[in-house]
Amino acid sequence: MPTPPLLSTPPPSLSSRLAAQWKWETSDSLLVNNGSCCRDYLGTERTALSYLRLTLILSLLSTALVAKVRLPSPESSLRGPSADSLEDLVSLPLGIVFAVLALLSLFSGTRVYWMGIRGLRDGKGFVGAGKLNTLVLVLVALGIVTSIVILIVAHPRALGG
């Protein structure tokens, strides 16, 4: 006895696949406002924006230090090319360090944001930032303190000394 041919169903249309994808993404990303969920969500966004602000400040500082290498001050052109000050020597390395710190800060802020959103969606009570985030913030603080010390040593007259 011959078997009946299998009926093949046509593939779903693009609009139905997009609608299914949209429904899946929005149903997973919507949070039910139970208790303090809205406050926690806004706090997570505020933290992400703070990381973005830190990233922008670090990248601006990096750009300023690298531009100082490219655009020497009028005093350095009067001294001649052989008389490099400590500030001129460390501007490029400090600029590179701050660029790396800006990228680390951006990565850490993005990671903290998505960990927080995932924790809120899963209903976790407390979502910590983790040791990686603490390490990045300590590196940023050390970079800032080190650059302040180097620039104060380069210009002791700026503090009245």
Phi and psi in radians as a Rosetta constraint file:
Dihedral C 1 N 2 CA 2 C 2 CIRCULARHARMONIC -1.280 0.35
Dihedral N 2 CA 2 C 2 N 3 CIRCULARHARMONIC 2.542 0.35
Dihedral C 2 N 3 CA 3 C 3 CIRCULARHARMONIC -1.485 0.35
Dihedral N 3 CA 3 C 3 N 4 CIRCULARHARMONIC 2.537 0.35
Dihedral C 3 N 4 CA 4 C 4 CIRCULARHARMONIC -1.220 0.35
Dihedral N 4 CA 4 C 4 N 5 CIRCULARHARMONIC 2.554 0.35
Dihedral C 4 N 5 CA 5 C 5 CIRCULARHARMONIC -1.124 0.35
Dihedral N 5 CA 5 C 5 N 6 CIRCULARHARMONIC 2.515 0.35
Dihedral C 5 N 6 CA 6 C 6 CIRCULARHARMONIC -1.240 0.35
Dihedral N 6 CA 6 C 6 N 7 CIRCULARHARMONIC 2.316 0.35
Dihedral C 6 N 7 CA 7 C 7 CIRCULARHARMONIC -1.431 0.35
Dihedral N 7 CA 7 C 7 N 8 CIRCULARHARMONIC 2.127 0.35
Dihedral C 7 N 8 CA 8 C 8 CIRCULARHARMONIC -1.637 0.35
Dihedral N 8 CA 8 C 8 N 9 CIRCULARHARMONIC 2.376 0.35
Dihedral C 8 N 9 CA 9 C 9 CIRCULARHARMONIC -1.563 0.35
Dihedral N 9 CA 9 C 9 N 10 CIRCULARHARMONIC 2.463 0.35
Dihedral C 9 N 10 CA 10 C 10 CIRCULARHARMONIC -1.178 0.35
Dihedral N 10 CA 10 C 10 N 11 CIRCULARHARMONIC 2.609 0.35
Dihedral C 10 N 11 CA 11 C 11 CIRCULARHARMONIC -1.114 0.35
Dihedral N 11 CA 11 C 11 N 12 CIRCULARHARMONIC 2.610 0.35
Dihedral C 11 N 12 CA 12 C 12 CIRCULARHARMONIC -1.130 0.35
Dihedral N 12 CA 12 C 12 N 13 CIRCULARHARMONIC 2.602 0.35
Dihedral C 12 N 13 CA 13 C 13 CIRCULARHARMONIC -1.273 0.35
Dihedral N 13 CA 13 C 13 N 14 CIRCULARHARMONIC 2.878 0.35
Dihedral C 13 N 14 CA 14 C 14 CIRCULARHARMONIC -1.089 0.35
Dihedral N 14 CA 14 C 14 N 15 CIRCULARHARMONIC -0.708 0.35
Dihedral C 14 N 15 CA 15 C 15 CIRCULARHARMONIC -1.144 0.35
Dihedral N 15 CA 15 C 15 N 16 CIRCULARHARMONIC -0.657 0.35
Dihedral C 15 N 16 CA 16 C 16 CIRCULARHARMONIC -1.235 0.35
Dihedral N 16 CA 16 C 16 N 17 CIRCULARHARMONIC -0.609 0.35
Dihedral C 16 N 17 CA 17 C 17 CIRCULARHARMONIC -1.178 0.35
Dihedral N 17 CA 17 C 17 N 18 CIRCULARHARMONIC -0.717 0.35
Dihedral C 17 N 18 CA 18 C 18 CIRCULARHARMONIC -1.152 0.35
Dihedral N 18 CA 18 C 18 N 19 CIRCULARHARMONIC -0.671 0.35
Dihedral C 18 N 19 CA 19 C 19 CIRCULARHARMONIC -1.131 0.35
Dihedral N 19 CA 19 C 19 N 20 CIRCULARHARMONIC -0.716 0.35
Dihedral C 19 N 20 CA 20 C 20 CIRCULARHARMONIC -1.149 0.35
Dihedral N 20 CA 20 C 20 N 21 CIRCULARHARMONIC -0.710 0.35
Dihedral C 20 N 21 CA 21 C 21 CIRCULARHARMONIC -1.131 0.35
Dihedral N 21 CA 21 C 21 N 22 CIRCULARHARMONIC -0.759 0.35
Dihedral C 21 N 22 CA 22 C 22 CIRCULARHARMONIC -1.079 0.35
Dihedral N 22 CA 22 C 22 N 23 CIRCULARHARMONIC -0.737 0.35
Dihedral C 22 N 23 CA 23 C 23 CIRCULARHARMONIC -1.128 0.35
Dihedral N 23 CA 23 C 23 N 24 CIRCULARHARMONIC -0.712 0.35
Dihedral C 23 N 24 CA 24 C 24 CIRCULARHARMONIC -1.154 0.35
Dihedral N 24 CA 24 C 24 N 25 CIRCULARHARMONIC -0.780 0.35
Dihedral C 24 N 25 CA 25 C 25 CIRCULARHARMONIC -1.174 0.35
Dihedral N 25 CA 25 C 25 N 26 CIRCULARHARMONIC -0.741 0.35
Dihedral C 25 N 26 CA 26 C 26 CIRCULARHARMONIC -1.284 0.35
Dihedral N 26 CA 26 C 26 N 27 CIRCULARHARMONIC -0.596 0.35
Dihedral C 26 N 27 CA 27 C 27 CIRCULARHARMONIC -1.223 0.35
Dihedral N 27 CA 27 C 27 N 28 CIRCULARHARMONIC -0.527 0.35
Dihedral C 27 N 28 CA 28 C 28 CIRCULARHARMONIC -1.383 0.35
Dihedral N 28 CA 28 C 28 N 29 CIRCULARHARMONIC -0.512 0.35
Dihedral C 28 N 29 CA 29 C 29 CIRCULARHARMONIC -1.629 0.35
Dihedral N 29 CA 29 C 29 N 30 CIRCULARHARMONIC -0.218 0.35
Dihedral C 29 N 30 CA 30 C 30 CIRCULARHARMONIC -1.332 0.35
Dihedral N 30 CA 30 C 30 N 31 CIRCULARHARMONIC 2.427 0.35
Dihedral C 30 N 31 CA 31 C 31 CIRCULARHARMONIC -1.982 0.35
Dihedral N 31 CA 31 C 31 N 32 CIRCULARHARMONIC 2.371 0.35
Dihedral C 31 N 32 CA 32 C 32 CIRCULARHARMONIC -1.404 0.35
Dihedral N 32 CA 32 C 32 N 33 CIRCULARHARMONIC 2.314 0.35
Dihedral C 32 N 33 CA 33 C 33 CIRCULARHARMONIC -1.466 0.35
Dihedral N 33 CA 33 C 33 N 34 CIRCULARHARMONIC 1.421 0.35
Dihedral C 33 N 34 CA 34 C 34 CIRCULARHARMONIC -1.809 0.35
Dihedral N 34 CA 34 C 34 N 35 CIRCULARHARMONIC 2.181 0.35
Dihedral C 34 N 35 CA 35 C 35 CIRCULARHARMONIC 1.166 0.35
Dihedral N 35 CA 35 C 35 N 36 CIRCULARHARMONIC -2.003 0.35
Dihedral C 35 N 36 CA 36 C 36 CIRCULARHARMONIC -1.919 0.35
Dihedral N 36 CA 36 C 36 N 37 CIRCULARHARMONIC 0.483 0.35
Dihedral C 36 N 37 CA 37 C 37 CIRCULARHARMONIC -1.096 0.35
Dihedral N 37 CA 37 C 37 N 38 CIRCULARHARMONIC -0.736 0.35
Dihedral C 37 N 38 CA 38 C 38 CIRCULARHARMONIC -1.128 0.35
Dihedral N 38 CA 38 C 38 N 39 CIRCULARHARMONIC -0.738 0.35
Dihedral C 38 N 39 CA 39 C 39 CIRCULARHARMONIC -1.114 0.35
Dihedral N 39 CA 39 C 39 N 40 CIRCULARHARMONIC -0.736 0.35
Dihedral C 39 N 40 CA 40 C 40 CIRCULARHARMONIC -1.158 0.35
Dihedral N 40 CA 40 C 40 N 41 CIRCULARHARMONIC -0.676 0.35
Dihedral C 40 N 41 CA 41 C 41 CIRCULARHARMONIC -1.115 0.35
Dihedral N 41 CA 41 C 41 N 42 CIRCULARHARMONIC -0.793 0.35
Dihedral C 41 N 42 CA 42 C 42 CIRCULARHARMONIC -1.152 0.35
Dihedral N 42 CA 42 C 42 N 43 CIRCULARHARMONIC -0.598 0.35
Dihedral C 42 N 43 CA 43 C 43 CIRCULARHARMONIC -1.138 0.35
Dihedral N 43 CA 43 C 43 N 44 CIRCULARHARMONIC -0.662 0.35
Dihedral C 43 N 44 CA 44 C 44 CIRCULARHARMONIC -1.141 0.35
Dihedral N 44 CA 44 C 44 N 45 CIRCULARHARMONIC -0.729 0.35
Dihedral C 44 N 45 CA 45 C 45 CIRCULARHARMONIC -1.141 0.35
Dihedral N 45 CA 45 C 45 N 46 CIRCULARHARMONIC -0.690 0.35
Dihedral C 45 N 46 CA 46 C 46 CIRCULARHARMONIC -1.103 0.35
Dihedral N 46 CA 46 C 46 N 47 CIRCULARHARMONIC -0.696 0.35
Dihedral C 46 N 47 CA 47 C 47 CIRCULARHARMONIC -1.134 0.35
Dihedral N 47 CA 47 C 47 N 48 CIRCULARHARMONIC -0.725 0.35
Dihedral C 47 N 48 CA 48 C 48 CIRCULARHARMONIC -1.099 0.35
Dihedral N 48 CA 48 C 48 N 49 CIRCULARHARMONIC -0.685 0.35
Dihedral C 48 N 49 CA 49 C 49 CIRCULARHARMONIC -1.188 0.35
Dihedral N 49 CA 49 C 49 N 50 CIRCULARHARMONIC -0.573 0.35
Dihedral C 49 N 50 CA 50 C 50 CIRCULARHARMONIC -1.155 0.35
Dihedral N 50 CA 50 C 50 N 51 CIRCULARHARMONIC -0.702 0.35
Dihedral C 50 N 51 CA 51 C 51 CIRCULARHARMONIC -1.121 0.35
Dihedral N 51 CA 51 C 51 N 52 CIRCULARHARMONIC -0.678 0.35
Dihedral C 51 N 52 CA 52 C 52 CIRCULARHARMONIC -1.122 0.35
Dihedral N 52 CA 52 C 52 N 53 CIRCULARHARMONIC -0.699 0.35
Dihedral C 52 N 53 CA 53 C 53 CIRCULARHARMONIC -1.113 0.35
Dihedral N 53 CA 53 C 53 N 54 CIRCULARHARMONIC -0.736 0.35
Dihedral C 53 N 54 CA 54 C 54 CIRCULARHARMONIC -1.083 0.35
Dihedral N 54 CA 54 C 54 N 55 CIRCULARHARMONIC -0.714 0.35
Dihedral C 54 N 55 CA 55 C 55 CIRCULARHARMONIC -1.083 0.35
Dihedral N 55 CA 55 C 55 N 56 CIRCULARHARMONIC -0.763 0.35
Dihedral C 55 N 56 CA 56 C 56 CIRCULARHARMONIC -1.142 0.35
Dihedral N 56 CA 56 C 56 N 57 CIRCULARHARMONIC -0.687 0.35
Dihedral C 56 N 57 CA 57 C 57 CIRCULARHARMONIC -1.147 0.35
Dihedral N 57 CA 57 C 57 N 58 CIRCULARHARMONIC -0.759 0.35
Dihedral C 57 N 58 CA 58 C 58 CIRCULARHARMONIC -1.148 0.35
Dihedral N 58 CA 58 C 58 N 59 CIRCULARHARMONIC -0.691 0.35
Dihedral C 58 N 59 CA 59 C 59 CIRCULARHARMONIC -1.220 0.35
Dihedral N 59 CA 59 C 59 N 60 CIRCULARHARMONIC -0.605 0.35
Dihedral C 59 N 60 CA 60 C 60 CIRCULARHARMONIC -1.139 0.35
Dihedral N 60 CA 60 C 60 N 61 CIRCULARHARMONIC -0.734 0.35
Dihedral C 60 N 61 CA 61 C 61 CIRCULARHARMONIC -1.117 0.35
Dihedral N 61 CA 61 C 61 N 62 CIRCULARHARMONIC -0.715 0.35
Dihedral C 61 N 62 CA 62 C 62 CIRCULARHARMONIC -1.089 0.35
Dihedral N 62 CA 62 C 62 N 63 CIRCULARHARMONIC -0.767 0.35
Dihedral C 62 N 63 CA 63 C 63 CIRCULARHARMONIC -1.109 0.35
Dihedral N 63 CA 63 C 63 N 64 CIRCULARHARMONIC -0.712 0.35
Dihedral C 63 N 64 CA 64 C 64 CIRCULARHARMONIC -1.129 0.35
Dihedral N 64 CA 64 C 64 N 65 CIRCULARHARMONIC -0.698 0.35
Dihedral C 64 N 65 CA 65 C 65 CIRCULARHARMONIC -1.208 0.35
Dihedral N 65 CA 65 C 65 N 66 CIRCULARHARMONIC -0.692 0.35
Dihedral C 65 N 66 CA 66 C 66 CIRCULARHARMONIC -1.226 0.35
Dihedral N 66 CA 66 C 66 N 67 CIRCULARHARMONIC -0.640 0.35
Dihedral C 66 N 67 CA 67 C 67 CIRCULARHARMONIC -1.156 0.35
Dihedral N 67 CA 67 C 67 N 68 CIRCULARHARMONIC -0.542 0.35
Dihedral C 67 N 68 CA 68 C 68 CIRCULARHARMONIC -1.121 0.35
Dihedral N 68 CA 68 C 68 N 69 CIRCULARHARMONIC -0.581 0.35
Dihedral C 68 N 69 CA 69 C 69 CIRCULARHARMONIC -1.203 0.35
Dihedral N 69 CA 69 C 69 N 70 CIRCULARHARMONIC -0.711 0.35
Dihedral C 69 N 70 CA 70 C 70 CIRCULARHARMONIC -1.341 0.35
Dihedral N 70 CA 70 C 70 N 71 CIRCULARHARMONIC -0.586 0.35
Dihedral C 70 N 71 CA 71 C 71 CIRCULARHARMONIC -2.039 0.35
Dihedral N 71 CA 71 C 71 N 72 CIRCULARHARMONIC 1.584 0.35
Dihedral C 71 N 72 CA 72 C 72 CIRCULARHARMONIC -1.214 0.35
Dihedral N 72 CA 72 C 72 N 73 CIRCULARHARMONIC 2.697 0.35
Dihedral C 72 N 73 CA 73 C 73 CIRCULARHARMONIC -1.309 0.35
Dihedral N 73 CA 73 C 73 N 74 CIRCULARHARMONIC 2.801 0.35
Dihedral C 73 N 74 CA 74 C 74 CIRCULARHARMONIC -1.074 0.35
Dihedral N 74 CA 74 C 74 N 75 CIRCULARHARMONIC -0.557 0.35
Dihedral C 74 N 75 CA 75 C 75 CIRCULARHARMONIC -1.139 0.35
Dihedral N 75 CA 75 C 75 N 76 CIRCULARHARMONIC -0.640 0.35
Dihedral C 75 N 76 CA 76 C 76 CIRCULARHARMONIC -1.241 0.35
Dihedral N 76 CA 76 C 76 N 77 CIRCULARHARMONIC -0.509 0.35
Dihedral C 76 N 77 CA 77 C 77 CIRCULARHARMONIC -1.291 0.35
Dihedral N 77 CA 77 C 77 N 78 CIRCULARHARMONIC -0.468 0.35
Dihedral C 77 N 78 CA 78 C 78 CIRCULARHARMONIC -1.313 0.35
Dihedral N 78 CA 78 C 78 N 79 CIRCULARHARMONIC -0.568 0.35
Dihedral C 78 N 79 CA 79 C 79 CIRCULARHARMONIC -1.275 0.35
Dihedral N 79 CA 79 C 79 N 80 CIRCULARHARMONIC -0.464 0.35
Dihedral C 79 N 80 CA 80 C 80 CIRCULARHARMONIC 1.804 0.35
Dihedral N 80 CA 80 C 80 N 81 CIRCULARHARMONIC 2.860 0.35
Dihedral C 80 N 81 CA 81 C 81 CIRCULARHARMONIC -1.272 0.35
Dihedral N 81 CA 81 C 81 N 82 CIRCULARHARMONIC -0.341 0.35
Dihedral C 81 N 82 CA 82 C 82 CIRCULARHARMONIC -1.474 0.35
Dihedral N 82 CA 82 C 82 N 83 CIRCULARHARMONIC -0.308 0.35
Dihedral C 82 N 83 CA 83 C 83 CIRCULARHARMONIC -1.670 0.35
Dihedral N 83 CA 83 C 83 N 84 CIRCULARHARMONIC 1.310 0.35
Dihedral C 83 N 84 CA 84 C 84 CIRCULARHARMONIC -1.476 0.35
Dihedral N 84 CA 84 C 84 N 85 CIRCULARHARMONIC 2.279 0.35
Dihedral C 84 N 85 CA 85 C 85 CIRCULARHARMONIC -1.484 0.35
Dihedral N 85 CA 85 C 85 N 86 CIRCULARHARMONIC 2.970 0.35
Dihedral C 85 N 86 CA 86 C 86 CIRCULARHARMONIC -1.080 0.35
Dihedral N 86 CA 86 C 86 N 87 CIRCULARHARMONIC -0.666 0.35
Dihedral C 86 N 87 CA 87 C 87 CIRCULARHARMONIC -1.098 0.35
Dihedral N 87 CA 87 C 87 N 88 CIRCULARHARMONIC -0.695 0.35
Dihedral C 87 N 88 CA 88 C 88 CIRCULARHARMONIC -1.183 0.35
Dihedral N 88 CA 88 C 88 N 89 CIRCULARHARMONIC -0.588 0.35
Dihedral C 88 N 89 CA 89 C 89 CIRCULARHARMONIC -1.290 0.35
Dihedral N 89 CA 89 C 89 N 90 CIRCULARHARMONIC -0.558 0.35
Dihedral C 89 N 90 CA 90 C 90 CIRCULARHARMONIC -1.746 0.35
Dihedral N 90 CA 90 C 90 N 91 CIRCULARHARMONIC -0.030 0.35
Dihedral C 90 N 91 CA 91 C 91 CIRCULARHARMONIC -1.111 0.35
Dihedral N 91 CA 91 C 91 N 92 CIRCULARHARMONIC -0.816 0.35
Dihedral C 91 N 92 CA 92 C 92 CIRCULARHARMONIC -1.169 0.35
Dihedral N 92 CA 92 C 92 N 93 CIRCULARHARMONIC -0.839 0.35
Dihedral C 92 N 93 CA 93 C 93 CIRCULARHARMONIC -1.066 0.35
Dihedral N 93 CA 93 C 93 N 94 CIRCULARHARMONIC -0.694 0.35
Dihedral C 93 N 94 CA 94 C 94 CIRCULARHARMONIC -1.151 0.35
Dihedral N 94 CA 94 C 94 N 95 CIRCULARHARMONIC -0.650 0.35
Dihedral C 94 N 95 CA 95 C 95 CIRCULARHARMONIC -1.077 0.35
Dihedral N 95 CA 95 C 95 N 96 CIRCULARHARMONIC -0.724 0.35
Dihedral C 95 N 96 CA 96 C 96 CIRCULARHARMONIC -1.163 0.35
Dihedral N 96 CA 96 C 96 N 97 CIRCULARHARMONIC -0.725 0.35
Dihedral C 96 N 97 CA 97 C 97 CIRCULARHARMONIC -1.073 0.35
Dihedral N 97 CA 97 C 97 N 98 CIRCULARHARMONIC -0.743 0.35
Dihedral C 97 N 98 CA 98 C 98 CIRCULARHARMONIC -1.228 0.35
Dihedral N 98 CA 98 C 98 N 99 CIRCULARHARMONIC -0.538 0.35
Dihedral C 98 N 99 CA 99 C 99 CIRCULARHARMONIC -1.141 0.35
Dihedral N 99 CA 99 C 99 N 100 CIRCULARHARMONIC -0.736 0.35
Dihedral C 99 N 100 CA 100 C 100 CIRCULARHARMONIC -1.144 0.35
Dihedral N 100 CA 100 C 100 N 101 CIRCULARHARMONIC -0.722 0.35
Dihedral C 100 N 101 CA 101 C 101 CIRCULARHARMONIC -1.123 0.35
Dihedral N 101 CA 101 C 101 N 102 CIRCULARHARMONIC -0.608 0.35
Dihedral C 101 N 102 CA 102 C 102 CIRCULARHARMONIC -1.128 0.35
Dihedral N 102 CA 102 C 102 N 103 CIRCULARHARMONIC -0.753 0.35
Dihedral C 102 N 103 CA 103 C 103 CIRCULARHARMONIC -1.150 0.35
Dihedral N 103 CA 103 C 103 N 104 CIRCULARHARMONIC -0.710 0.35
Dihedral C 103 N 104 CA 104 C 104 CIRCULARHARMONIC -1.098 0.35
Dihedral N 104 CA 104 C 104 N 105 CIRCULARHARMONIC -0.698 0.35
Dihedral C 104 N 105 CA 105 C 105 CIRCULARHARMONIC -1.128 0.35
Dihedral N 105 CA 105 C 105 N 106 CIRCULARHARMONIC -0.726 0.35
Dihedral C 105 N 106 CA 106 C 106 CIRCULARHARMONIC -1.100 0.35
Dihedral N 106 CA 106 C 106 N 107 CIRCULARHARMONIC -0.773 0.35
Dihedral C 106 N 107 CA 107 C 107 CIRCULARHARMONIC -1.087 0.35
Dihedral N 107 CA 107 C 107 N 108 CIRCULARHARMONIC -0.797 0.35
Dihedral C 107 N 108 CA 108 C 108 CIRCULARHARMONIC -1.141 0.35
Dihedral N 108 CA 108 C 108 N 109 CIRCULARHARMONIC -0.738 0.35
Dihedral C 108 N 109 CA 109 C 109 CIRCULARHARMONIC -1.114 0.35
Dihedral N 109 CA 109 C 109 N 110 CIRCULARHARMONIC -0.713 0.35
Dihedral C 109 N 110 CA 110 C 110 CIRCULARHARMONIC -1.127 0.35
Dihedral N 110 CA 110 C 110 N 111 CIRCULARHARMONIC -0.726 0.35
Dihedral C 110 N 111 CA 111 C 111 CIRCULARHARMONIC -1.121 0.35
Dihedral N 111 CA 111 C 111 N 112 CIRCULARHARMONIC -0.764 0.35
Dihedral C 111 N 112 CA 112 C 112 CIRCULARHARMONIC -1.111 0.35
Dihedral N 112 CA 112 C 112 N 113 CIRCULARHARMONIC -0.709 0.35
Dihedral C 112 N 113 CA 113 C 113 CIRCULARHARMONIC -1.086 0.35
Dihedral N 113 CA 113 C 113 N 114 CIRCULARHARMONIC -0.882 0.35
Dihedral C 113 N 114 CA 114 C 114 CIRCULARHARMONIC -1.223 0.35
Dihedral N 114 CA 114 C 114 N 115 CIRCULARHARMONIC -0.549 0.35
Dihedral C 114 N 115 CA 115 C 115 CIRCULARHARMONIC -1.140 0.35
Dihedral N 115 CA 115 C 115 N 116 CIRCULARHARMONIC -0.696 0.35
Dihedral C 115 N 116 CA 116 C 116 CIRCULARHARMONIC -1.167 0.35
Dihedral N 116 CA 116 C 116 N 117 CIRCULARHARMONIC -0.753 0.35
Dihedral C 116 N 117 CA 117 C 117 CIRCULARHARMONIC -1.134 0.35
Dihedral N 117 CA 117 C 117 N 118 CIRCULARHARMONIC -0.750 0.35
Dihedral C 117 N 118 CA 118 C 118 CIRCULARHARMONIC -1.117 0.35
Dihedral N 118 CA 118 C 118 N 119 CIRCULARHARMONIC -0.689 0.35
Dihedral C 118 N 119 CA 119 C 119 CIRCULARHARMONIC -1.137 0.35
Dihedral N 119 CA 119 C 119 N 120 CIRCULARHARMONIC -0.706 0.35
Dihedral C 119 N 120 CA 120 C 120 CIRCULARHARMONIC -1.141 0.35
Dihedral N 120 CA 120 C 120 N 121 CIRCULARHARMONIC -0.712 0.35
Dihedral C 120 N 121 CA 121 C 121 CIRCULARHARMONIC -1.145 0.35
Dihedral N 121 CA 121 C 121 N 122 CIRCULARHARMONIC -0.635 0.35
Dihedral C 121 N 122 CA 122 C 122 CIRCULARHARMONIC -1.445 0.35
Dihedral N 122 CA 122 C 122 N 123 CIRCULARHARMONIC -0.100 0.35
Dihedral C 122 N 123 CA 123 C 123 CIRCULARHARMONIC 1.428 0.35
Dihedral N 123 CA 123 C 123 N 124 CIRCULARHARMONIC 0.396 0.35
Dihedral C 123 N 124 CA 124 C 124 CIRCULARHARMONIC -1.261 0.35
Dihedral N 124 CA 124 C 124 N 125 CIRCULARHARMONIC 2.533 0.35
Dihedral C 124 N 125 CA 125 C 125 CIRCULARHARMONIC -1.292 0.35
Dihedral N 125 CA 125 C 125 N 126 CIRCULARHARMONIC -0.747 0.35
Dihedral C 125 N 126 CA 126 C 126 CIRCULARHARMONIC -2.396 0.35
Dihedral N 126 CA 126 C 126 N 127 CIRCULARHARMONIC 2.173 0.35
Dihedral C 126 N 127 CA 127 C 127 CIRCULARHARMONIC -1.949 0.35
Dihedral N 127 CA 127 C 127 N 128 CIRCULARHARMONIC 1.886 0.35
Dihedral C 127 N 128 CA 128 C 128 CIRCULARHARMONIC -1.462 0.35
Dihedral N 128 CA 128 C 128 N 129 CIRCULARHARMONIC 2.782 0.35
Dihedral C 128 N 129 CA 129 C 129 CIRCULARHARMONIC -1.351 0.35
Dihedral N 129 CA 129 C 129 N 130 CIRCULARHARMONIC -0.515 0.35
Dihedral C 129 N 130 CA 130 C 130 CIRCULARHARMONIC 1.704 0.35
Dihedral N 130 CA 130 C 130 N 131 CIRCULARHARMONIC 3.009 0.35
Dihedral C 130 N 131 CA 131 C 131 CIRCULARHARMONIC -1.292 0.35
Dihedral N 131 CA 131 C 131 N 132 CIRCULARHARMONIC -0.542 0.35
Dihedral C 131 N 132 CA 132 C 132 CIRCULARHARMONIC -1.106 0.35
Dihedral N 132 CA 132 C 132 N 133 CIRCULARHARMONIC -0.724 0.35
Dihedral C 132 N 133 CA 133 C 133 CIRCULARHARMONIC -1.130 0.35
Dihedral N 133 CA 133 C 133 N 134 CIRCULARHARMONIC -0.729 0.35
Dihedral C 133 N 134 CA 134 C 134 CIRCULARHARMONIC -1.099 0.35
Dihedral N 134 CA 134 C 134 N 135 CIRCULARHARMONIC -0.719 0.35
Dihedral C 134 N 135 CA 135 C 135 CIRCULARHARMONIC -1.097 0.35
Dihedral N 135 CA 135 C 135 N 136 CIRCULARHARMONIC -0.752 0.35
Dihedral C 135 N 136 CA 136 C 136 CIRCULARHARMONIC -1.105 0.35
Dihedral N 136 CA 136 C 136 N 137 CIRCULARHARMONIC -0.755 0.35
Dihedral C 136 N 137 CA 137 C 137 CIRCULARHARMONIC -1.168 0.35
Dihedral N 137 CA 137 C 137 N 138 CIRCULARHARMONIC -0.620 0.35
Dihedral C 137 N 138 CA 138 C 138 CIRCULARHARMONIC -1.165 0.35
Dihedral N 138 CA 138 C 138 N 139 CIRCULARHARMONIC -0.701 0.35
Dihedral C 138 N 139 CA 139 C 139 CIRCULARHARMONIC -1.107 0.35
Dihedral N 139 CA 139 C 139 N 140 CIRCULARHARMONIC -0.709 0.35
Dihedral C 139 N 140 CA 140 C 140 CIRCULARHARMONIC -1.105 0.35
Dihedral N 140 CA 140 C 140 N 141 CIRCULARHARMONIC -0.778 0.35
Dihedral C 140 N 141 CA 141 C 141 CIRCULARHARMONIC -1.111 0.35
Dihedral N 141 CA 141 C 141 N 142 CIRCULARHARMONIC -0.740 0.35
Dihedral C 141 N 142 CA 142 C 142 CIRCULARHARMONIC -1.128 0.35
Dihedral N 142 CA 142 C 142 N 143 CIRCULARHARMONIC -0.675 0.35
Dihedral C 142 N 143 CA 143 C 143 CIRCULARHARMONIC -1.106 0.35
Dihedral N 143 CA 143 C 143 N 144 CIRCULARHARMONIC -0.723 0.35
Dihedral C 143 N 144 CA 144 C 144 CIRCULARHARMONIC -1.181 0.35
Dihedral N 144 CA 144 C 144 N 145 CIRCULARHARMONIC -0.793 0.35
Dihedral C 144 N 145 CA 145 C 145 CIRCULARHARMONIC -1.122 0.35
Dihedral N 145 CA 145 C 145 N 146 CIRCULARHARMONIC -0.735 0.35
Dihedral C 145 N 146 CA 146 C 146 CIRCULARHARMONIC -1.101 0.35
Dihedral N 146 CA 146 C 146 N 147 CIRCULARHARMONIC -0.748 0.35
Dihedral C 146 N 147 CA 147 C 147 CIRCULARHARMONIC -1.167 0.35
Dihedral N 147 CA 147 C 147 N 148 CIRCULARHARMONIC -0.613 0.35
Dihedral C 147 N 148 CA 148 C 148 CIRCULARHARMONIC -1.115 0.35
Dihedral N 148 CA 148 C 148 N 149 CIRCULARHARMONIC -0.773 0.35
Dihedral C 148 N 149 CA 149 C 149 CIRCULARHARMONIC -1.113 0.35
Dihedral N 149 CA 149 C 149 N 150 CIRCULARHARMONIC -0.756 0.35
Dihedral C 149 N 150 CA 150 C 150 CIRCULARHARMONIC -1.117 0.35
Dihedral N 150 CA 150 C 150 N 151 CIRCULARHARMONIC -0.757 0.35
Dihedral C 150 N 151 CA 151 C 151 CIRCULARHARMONIC -1.249 0.35
Dihedral N 151 CA 151 C 151 N 152 CIRCULARHARMONIC -0.500 0.35
Dihedral C 151 N 152 CA 152 C 152 CIRCULARHARMONIC -1.249 0.35
Dihedral N 152 CA 152 C 152 N 153 CIRCULARHARMONIC -0.666 0.35
Dihedral C 152 N 153 CA 153 C 153 CIRCULARHARMONIC -1.147 0.35
Dihedral N 153 CA 153 C 153 N 154 CIRCULARHARMONIC -0.636 0.35
Dihedral C 153 N 154 CA 154 C 154 CIRCULARHARMONIC -1.210 0.35
Dihedral N 154 CA 154 C 154 N 155 CIRCULARHARMONIC -0.569 0.35
Dihedral C 154 N 155 CA 155 C 155 CIRCULARHARMONIC -2.249 0.35
Dihedral N 155 CA 155 C 155 N 156 CIRCULARHARMONIC 1.292 0.35
Dihedral C 155 N 156 CA 156 C 156 CIRCULARHARMONIC -1.200 0.35
Dihedral N 156 CA 156 C 156 N 157 CIRCULARHARMONIC -0.379 0.35
Dihedral C 156 N 157 CA 157 C 157 CIRCULARHARMONIC -1.222 0.35
Dihedral N 157 CA 157 C 157 N 158 CIRCULARHARMONIC -0.383 0.35
Dihedral C 157 N 158 CA 158 C 158 CIRCULARHARMONIC -1.131 0.35
Dihedral N 158 CA 158 C 158 N 159 CIRCULARHARMONIC -0.444 0.35
Dihedral C 158 N 159 CA 159 C 159 CIRCULARHARMONIC -1.716 0.35
Dihedral N 159 CA 159 C 159 N 160 CIRCULARHARMONIC 0.122 0.35
Dihedral C 159 N 160 CA 160 C 160 CIRCULARHARMONIC 1.614 0.35
Dihedral N 160 CA 160 C 160 N 161 CIRCULARHARMONIC 0.178 0.35
